[in-house]
Amino acid sequence: MIHAPFTLAAKCAPEPALLSAIAKAGITAVEIYTDGRILAKPSAAIRACRAFDLRYAVHAPVFAHDLPGLINVCKALDAEVCVLHTIYFEDEWKAIARAFSKLKTRPCVENSATVLEPSRYMRRYGFGLCLDLEHLELEIHGVFEEEWLRAVALASHVHATAYAPHSTRWHSHLHHDPRHSRRLLDLLFKAGYRGMVVSEARIQQQTFGEFRRLKTFVDRWRMAHENR
C-alpha cells in the first residue's frame, strides 16, 4: 500500500460513464461539478454517484444559486467538501452558513483573483479555503515557494492542474507536465497538506486513459518520495 499524504481526486459532471472511468482507473475520490440544471433535479446526480464507492466533494454552480438543491446533493453523497465561489450576496452567505452548519460537509471558498479573496468568509463564517493552484500561479506568475507554503497551510481542499505561466495547459491533468507537477506535489507534501488534491481537466481529458495515466503519475511520485 502506497503511503498517501493526500487523496488524489478527479473532477467531472455526475454522469455514470465519467464516474465509471474514474473508478476503473483506481482513483477513489471525485469532485462533482454542478450547475443550475443539475440542481433543479438532483435525484439523477445522486443516483449516478451512489452507484460508485467513491469519496465525494461537490462544486457549487458558478452562474446559479440553488441552495436547497446543493444541500440535497451534499447530504445525499455525504460530501466532505463543498466548493463555493464568491458570487453570493450577504444574505445568501448567511443562509449558506446556516444550512451547512447542519451537515458534515465543509464549505470551502475558492480563490479566483487573489488567494486573499476567501479570507473574509473564512473569518466571518468559519469556512475553509479551496486553494486553486492554477489561479494562484496566474496571480503571482509562477511558483513562489515561501508564499505558496503559507497558503497551502490554510487549505482544506486543493485544485491542481499542469498549467504553468505562459503555457497552454489550462485545466489539464497533472501528468501533462510531469516536472512542474512533481514540484507542486512536493510543496503540498512539504506544507503537510492532507486533504483532496483534485486534478481539474477539460472534458476532452476526462477519459479512462487519461484518468489511469493521472493515477499512475501520482503513484510514481509517491513511490519516489518514499524512496528519498
C-alpha positions in Angstrom: 0.0 0.0 0.0 1.5 3.3 -1.1 1.5 5.9 1.7 -0.8 8.7 0.7 -0.1 12.1 2.3 -3.2 13.4 0.4 -6.1 11.9 -1.6 -5.9 12.1 -5.3 -9.3 13.1 -6.8 -10.7 13.8 -10.3 -13.4 16.3 -11.3 -16.4 15.6 -13.5 -20.1 16.0 -14.0 -22.3 13.5 -12.2 -22.5 11.2 -15.2 -22.3 7.4 -14.9 -19.7 7.0 -17.8 -17.3 9.5 -16.3 -17.7 8.2 -12.8 -17.1 4.7 -14.0 -13.9 5.7 -15.9 -12.6 7.3 -12.7 -13.4 4.3 -10.5 -11.9 1.8 -13.0 -8.7 3.9 -13.1 -8.3 3.4 -9.4 -9.0 6.9 -8.3 -11.0 6.9 -5.1 -12.4 10.5 -4.8 -14.3 12.8 -7.1 -15.3 16.4 -7.0 -18.7 16.7 -8.7 -19.4 19.6 -11.0 -22.9 21.1 -10.7 -25.0 23.8 -12.4 -28.5 25.1 -12.2 -29.9 22.3 -14.4 -28.3 19.5 -12.3 -29.5 21.0 -9.0 -33.0 21.6 -10.3 -33.5 17.8 -10.5 -30.7 16.5 -8.2 -32.1 12.9 -7.9 -30.4 11.8 -11.2 -27.0 13.1 -10.0 -27.4 11.5 -6.6 -28.4 8.2 -8.2 -25.4 8.2 -10.5 -22.9 9.0 -7.8 -24.3 6.4 -5.3 -23.6 3.6 -7.8 -19.9 4.0 -7.1 -17.9 3.5 -3.9 -16.1 6.9 -4.0 -15.5 9.8 -1.7 -17.1 13.0 -2.8 -16.7 16.7 -2.9 -19.2 18.9 -4.6 -18.6 22.1 -6.6 -21.4 24.6 -6.3 -22.6 26.3 -9.6 -20.7 29.4 -10.6 -23.5 31.0 -12.5 -26.5 29.9 -10.5 -27.7 29.6 -6.9 -29.9 26.8 -5.7 -29.2 26.2 -2.0 -31.8 23.5 -1.4 -30.6 21.5 -4.4 -26.9 21.9 -3.3 -27.6 20.9 0.3 -29.6 17.9 -1.0 -26.7 16.6 -3.1 -24.1 17.2 -0.4 -26.2 15.4 2.2 -27.1 12.5 0.0 -23.5 11.9 -1.0 -22.0 12.6 2.4 -19.8 15.0 0.7 -16.6 16.0 2.6 -16.3 19.4 1.0 -18.5 21.9 -1.0 -16.6 24.4 -3.1 -18.0 27.9 -3.4 -17.1 30.9 -5.5 -17.6 34.4 -4.2 -20.8 35.1 -6.2 -23.3 35.4 -3.4 -25.0 38.4 -1.7 -24.5 38.8 2.1 -27.9 37.4 3.0 -27.2 34.4 0.8 -23.9 33.8 2.6 -25.7 33.8 5.9 -28.2 31.3 4.6 -25.4 29.1 3.3 -23.6 29.1 6.6 -26.8 28.1 8.4 -27.6 25.3 6.0 -24.1 23.8 6.1 -23.9 24.0 9.9 -26.3 21.1 9.9 -24.1 18.9 7.6 -20.8 17.2 7.9 -19.8 18.8 4.6 -17.3 21.7 5.0 -17.9 24.7 2.8 -14.7 25.9 1.2 -14.3 29.2 -0.7 -12.1 29.1 -3.8 -9.6 31.8 -4.7 -10.1 33.3 -8.1 -8.5 36.7 -8.5 -6.3 36.5 -5.3 -5.5 34.0 -2.6 -6.7 36.5 -0.1 -10.2 36.7 -1.6 -11.7 33.8 0.6 -10.3 35.2 3.9 -13.3 37.3 4.8 -15.6 34.3 4.5 -13.2 32.1 6.4 -13.0 34.7 9.3 -16.7 35.5 9.4 -18.3 32.1 8.8 -15.5 29.6 9.7 -15.4 28.3 6.1 -12.4 26.5 4.7 -10.1 27.5 1.8 -10.3 25.7 -1.5 -6.8 26.6 -2.9 -6.8 26.6 -6.7 -3.1 26.3 -7.7 -3.8 27.3 -11.3 -5.4 30.5 -10.1 -2.6 31.1 -7.7 0.0 30.7 -10.5 -1.9 33.2 -12.6 -2.0 35.7 -9.6 1.8 35.6 -8.9 3.0 34.4 -12.3 4.9 31.4 -11.1 5.7 29.3 -8.0 6.8 31.5 -5.1 7.6 28.7 -2.6 7.5 30.8 0.6 4.1 32.3 -0.3 2.7 29.0 -1.5 3.6 27.2 1.7 1.8 29.8 3.7 -1.3 29.4 1.5 -1.3 25.6 1.4 -1.0 25.5 5.2 -4.5 27.2 5.3 -6.1 25.0 2.7 -8.8 22.4 3.3 -9.2 21.4 -0.3 -6.9 21.8 -3.4 -7.4 22.1 -7.1 -4.4 21.4 -9.3 -3.5 21.3 -13.0 -0.4 21.1 -15.2 -0.7 24.7 -16.0 2.5 26.8 -15.7 2.8 30.5 -16.6 2.9 31.2 -20.3 2.0 27.6 -21.1 -1.3 26.5 -22.8 -2.0 23.7 -20.4 -5.1 25.2 -18.9 -7.2 22.7 -17.0 -5.0 19.8 -17.9 -4.2 16.8 -15.8 -1.0 16.8 -13.7 0.8 14.3 -15.8 0.8 16.7 -18.8 3.7 18.5 -17.3 5.5 15.9 -15.0 8.3 18.1 -13.9 6.1 21.1 -12.9 3.5 18.9 -11.3 6.1 17.0 -9.2 7.2 20.3 -7.8 3.6 21.2 -6.9 3.1 17.8 -5.2 6.4 18.3 -3.3 5.2 21.6 -2.0 1.9 20.2 -0.9 3.8 17.4 1.0 6.2 19.9 2.5 3.3 22.0 3.8 1.8 18.9 5.4 -1.4 19.0 3.3 -3.7 16.0 4.0 -6.9 16.7 2.0 -8.0 16.0 -1.5 -5.9 17.1 -4.5 -8.4 17.5 -7.4 -6.8 17.2 -10.8 -9.0 19.6 -12.9 -9.1 18.8 -16.6 -11.2 19.9 -19.5 -13.8 17.5 -20.8 -11.5 16.2 -23.6 -9.2 14.8 -21.0 -12.0 13.1 -18.9 -11.4 9.6 -20.3 -10.3 6.3 -18.7 -6.9 6.5 -20.4 -6.3 10.0 -19.0 -7.5 9.1 -15.5 -5.3 6.0 -15.5 -2.3 8.0 -16.5 -3.0 10.5 -13.8 -3.3 7.8 -11.2 0.0 6.2 -12.4 1.8 9.5 -12.3 0.8 10.3 -8.7 1.6 6.8 -7.6 5.0 7.0 -9.1 5.6 10.4 -7.4 4.6 8.8 -4.0 6.9 5.9 -4.5 9.8 8.1 -5.5 9.1 10.4 -2.5 9.2 7.4 -0.1 12.5 6.2 -1.5 14.2 9.5 -1.0 
